[in-house]
Amino acid sequence: MNLSWSRKILEALTQEGVEDFVFCAGARNSPLVVTLDRAHGIRAYSFFEERSASFFALGLSRASGRPTAIITTSGTAVAELLPATIEAFHTGVPLVLVTADRPRRLRGTGAPQAIDQKGLFGKFVSAEFDLENGEMPSFNSWSKRAPLHLNVCFDEPLIDEKHEPFELRAAQVETFLGTSRTGQTTKAEDAASSVRSFLEGVRADELLVLVGTLETAQERKAVSAFIRNLGAPVYCEGTSGLREQSTLRSGDKILPLALRRFGVRKVLRIGGVPTARVWRDLEDPKVAVETLSVSSLPFAGLSRGSFVCADLAATFSQLELRASGSAEKLLAFDREIFAKLEVLLAQEPQSEAGLIRILSEKIPQSALTYVGNSLPIREWDLAATYTGARAVEANRGVNGIDGQLSTFLGLARESTANWCLLGDLTALYDLAGPWAAQQRKLGATCVVVINNGGGKIFNRIFNNELFENRHSLDFSNWAAQWRWAYEKWTAIPSSISVFSKPVVIEIVPDADATKRFWDQYDGFFN
């Protein structure tokens, strides 16, 4: 009885807190799709392409703090979920993968759309259930701190009953945001003790604090009070929500110098794994620096150093520490470089960094701002204005560039403006993403594509055009395809229109201005 079974599965998921369902309709998952179509009381979104759909579901889950289900048909459609599943695993998001399958007897036979879907997601799901003939899962082993896989084997006839409308109500559950994401967490009291021990006797000029992604207001409040009181040099990334509290503002190039030239011997990381390049430098055993990472996610981010996985808000709300002395030499050097940076940004307004600076001044403070990997997030952290606190989102689990637009559209809000800053190759990776926007009532939504003709982050790393994927494409036809508004800028206008529908804003930086900017900026540190 496929439809009755499908209803039981959907009801079981809503009891785990699922209220958003994203589905890509196909033959094999038709019992689930038809049943979902008759359900009232939940939100259902249809999509035609599984990879973008799963990233959209990831964004919905991050926005709500609840599990979100993505439903696919069998075969390669299931494999398309792997990238978003990996991202969800590394960011502690309880994405629910409901994959329809052909009967178990067809596995290994080469029958059409019959692959071995059991175990396909490996370590990237915390629980998996391979179901057939009305079997039901038990969710006791699911931590809701990582993805879940339900593989549902349907035999024919697929639509085998009369289906009537029915009500589904998602249970009230504790959201996953801001809570510890693993069964092996450290108690907040013990985590606080580890931080005290790490900082015992350290002077302000010997310490560097790196603040990565913080997800909740409670985390930001506790960490904000801690770093203000500590009195040590602090570098806060945009996704921390505390960037305006950075005492180091000349960009992440100052951080390696802090280790080599200014005597920093301890690095305290709070929150997500940092974007800053210095974090990778710490892998070098020649860098004689002690590290302690404190995160709500079970990932140290380094192969060396100390790590504590704990509730950040509970840990740092009980810490009132003050480092002795001051780090005035490092801070004075940073202020000198920052002053030069401010002048340079004004001198090169059509460079990529200059455009980001001006754009950051135009985006409303209340807007959700989403920045893509790999270059936009780094240029935002370097060049964006420091005026006021701002909610900045990004996919930083594995730092991939796929599914960025779809994740943004899942995160986007109805009540405020939404701004997304992507590189050109990142946008090309997710051309199907705008499908989701037509099913949501969003506030003013602007997707900014910084089109520099390829992956220019690799230009500065390798100086080899093979890594750049150079192109001469523009995004006007893409916008037209989705009936989005479109504008093309080479400079940021003095006033920005408020659009009644989503808009693609293609920004084309001046390549010579960008080169001049980076050449001069790099020279500040020589």
C-alpha angles and dihedrals in degrees: 000000000000099000095048089048091049090052091053090050093050091046090051091052093050088053086059089055102266111148100152120068123183115192137184104202120227138147099268095048093043093111089059093042094049091047092048090050090059094047123102128195099046134076119251127187124191122214134177100209123054103208095055091039092057092050089049088053089049090055092048091052093049090049095050100033088228133108114270124201126222114196122200141172121244134282124025090356086075093052090057088070094064099089094052090042091056091049091048091049092053093047098042096245116155098226110174115216112202106184122181115219140185117250117296092244089072096059113119093011098101091238113161114282091358114124129149099272094169109102093007093131095046117183092356093083122061094208136016133190124192104200133191138160097017097314115158129210127238111220096200092106095050112098095194085227095098139024123297125211124210111183108193118195112207123190125200140302084056098190100045106153143043109267124213131186116269140173126256122188123187113229120242105255137168109268118240095228115108096008128110110274104209140055091236099062127148119240113252092242091054092044090052089050090053090053091049091051092047092051097040110128095355118138123223092249091055095053136075123186120204117193116197131175116342114186109194140044089241092056092047093048094052096043091045092056091045097053093043091055096041095067096207128126109281132193112193118189122219094254090059090072086225100084092124088063094061112123088193109065108156093091134267093296087080091064100070088047089054088060099041105033109021103047102249107166101169131050121194114196119196123190127350126009106283124251091214115110092230089074090067090045088061089069088072107099088211089069100089097206129127116224135198121186121196114188141152088226122077095239123104093195090213135067090223137042131047126306135192124186109202146128103290097204093050092044101049097036088071096047121094105167132157123197115222122243124003140272095226096143093057093040092049091051090049091051090051092052092043091054089053090047091054091053092047093051089053092047094050106039092155095054116100093254092045091052091049090051094052092042091052088057091053100046109094114255090233094052124108106245119200121189125195133221138286115012104007094061091050094046090048092053090049103041112020118112118264094219110130134328118303136189106238121180131190141156102255102154096100098352094240124159097218123101094014098132092044091051089050092052089052091050095043118114133229095213102051140034117278124212126187123189114197137166119240096253090047090055090049089054091060107036091142093056099096090067087084095056094068090063098052131068099226133176119243103320122198124182110196114199113195100208111195094153099260146348098324095172086077091053090071093042104045106007087217120122092212087078095049103067090214119208143163098220126134130199103230095103091046090056091046091050090061094038091244122148115256137205132172120210134186089175132025110257119235090244128026122217121239106234125211091211135031115292136203111214111193111201117196111196122208105256094208092049090049092051091048090050095052094042092054095041093051088048091060089072099046 
